[in-house]
Amino acid sequence: MCYQVVERYSVCRCLYYKHAIDPCAVYGQSGHGVQEKTVLVGYACATHSSQRPEMTYGAGVLPDSGYESDAYPLH
């Protein structure tokens, strides 16, 4: 089975990045499909992040996937 990893923003599900297909031995043969695997990243895209999400969740608490977050600093 061939796989393609697609990264989407966790809230709005807009496309962040579509990776190349990881082909298997029967890639390209008739009737063989590619299974898409979705990975959620970040919070929301630039278009949707301007909608003040803290109003939706209240009390200034936002759900966080852990990506690009200060919750776990690298230093």
Secondary structure, 3 states (H helix, E strand, C coil): CEEEEEEEECCCCCEEEEEEEECCCCCCCCCCCEEEEEEEECCCCHHHHCCCCHHHHCCCCCCCCCCCCCCCCCC
